[in-house]
Amino acid sequence: MSDTKIPYKIYLEESEMPKQWYNVRADMKKKPAPLLNPATNKPMTAEELSHVFCDELVKQELNETDRYIDIPEEIQEFYKMYRPSPLVRAYCLEKKLDTPAKIYYKFEGNNTSGSHKLNSAIAQAYYAKQQGLKGVTTETGAGQWGTALSMACSYFDLDCKVYMVKCSYEQKPFRREVMRTYGANVTPSPSVTTEVGRKILSEFPDTNGSLGCAISEAVEAATSQEGYRYVLGSVLSQVLLHQSVIGMESKIAMDKYDITPDIIIGCAGGGSNLGGLISPFMGEKLRGEKDYKFIAVEPASCPSLTRGVYAYDFCDTGKVCPLQKMYTLGSGFMPSANHAGGLRYHGMSSVLSELYDEGLMEAISVEQTAVFEAAQQFARIEGILPAPESSHAIKAAIDEAMKCKETGEEKTILFGLTGTGYFDMYAYGAYNDGRMSDYIPTDEELQKSIDTLPKID
Ligand SMILES: *Cc1c(COP(=O)(O)O)cnc(C)c1O
């Protein structure tokens, strides 16, 4: 099909929308390593996991064999309120860069949570409701996940308790108020409401909090209260499964116009948007049907894939969660305080870690001033004010398009634009004032936290 026929925005008809999620683990010859019980170092059983997570989500977490899993009707209905998300041909960006590359982005910022996180939040809330639970607990860092979950919980009339990393709670009062508007109960973490929070506070009274620490509190809050379970917005295989809706829609839309991406790019925090976007394409690669180049983009200040080790580690500071084998910087790793671009989790999805380890996916790291430069450029040309997280993918996509300009190759690039940046204006302000600096941890710093990994044999 000639280029001119491809619209700026490719939408899907309701009838074309995916009715199933795709489970990439089913096509992986080598499966991700199992979650381990930190007390016994034995694989976590469904029964053990069910104390922390909803029953159906435990099944999905352990399901390595079903390639497709039906999206329940109610979730499909909810998806219809804000999906399909647009797949945009970045004609204006291409023109400005004067590149022969064709650039597409899948934009997930078209809902109030401002990110892709709602795709999994609604699924997790649905299964909690199905199980007859009173509510769920979770942590949130920058606040997108907490917002998405509070929206999903209010839709299903579930109680929602969010432990929000203290510095974000103070720096992002608007996110907090969005969550409260949807009825969530928001507590700055670490807090005195949990045993693990009190312990962390007594050791580090001045701490600004961290995701790892907020996870520990949320898990304790779930397991110590009748009728509650803990839900997580990234990293877990069930979350990648729900996020596969991003990749499924992209693939259906591209197939409609005979477009085949050569390069697929996503930012990587815990790996959920990237895992979701690449899943169906990776499936084709795993089955030997097609080949694609996949690029994970992470911040140079929190480089778990590019500088971490592939080992079992704790998922949280309080060491209450199962152990997961993943690329990790160590659960004690804290990104520098001047790091403003999100994606600050110490580990990476076990699915993506395994794919990366097998050489099926590449990873790069980028510095935050370069990320904000790309964000500003993108905002001015394509009109959307991107989230700092998403801008990591923008930076990499622009770099790939500029390589095409040098070589004259007409590559097709697809990247995930995970969300909008309206709540990140302090970070944008620092960039606009020229106050933003880059920070790259030294090998010694990384080694210090990597040395604290649990010894598993
Ligand atoms: C949470 C978030 C990310 C990173 O999380 P992943 O699980 O790695 O996808 C990226 N972009 C936005 C807008 C987010 O809210």
The ligand as a Gaussian input file, in Angstrom:
#p B3LYP/6-31G(d) Opt

LIG

0 1
 C        4.869000       3.310000      35.039000
 C        5.201000       3.965000      33.778000
 C        6.275000       3.520000      32.981000
 C        7.200000       2.424000      33.363000
 O        6.673000       1.214000      33.759000
 P        6.823000      -0.111000      32.922000
 O        6.252000      -1.155000      33.789000
 O        8.292000      -0.324000      32.663000
 O        6.082000       0.090000      31.681000
 C        6.489000       4.154000      31.775000
 N        5.739000       5.197000      31.376000
 C        4.713000       5.655000      32.122000
 C        3.926000       6.823000      31.620000
 C        4.416000       5.056000      33.336000
 O        3.397000       5.506000      34.070000

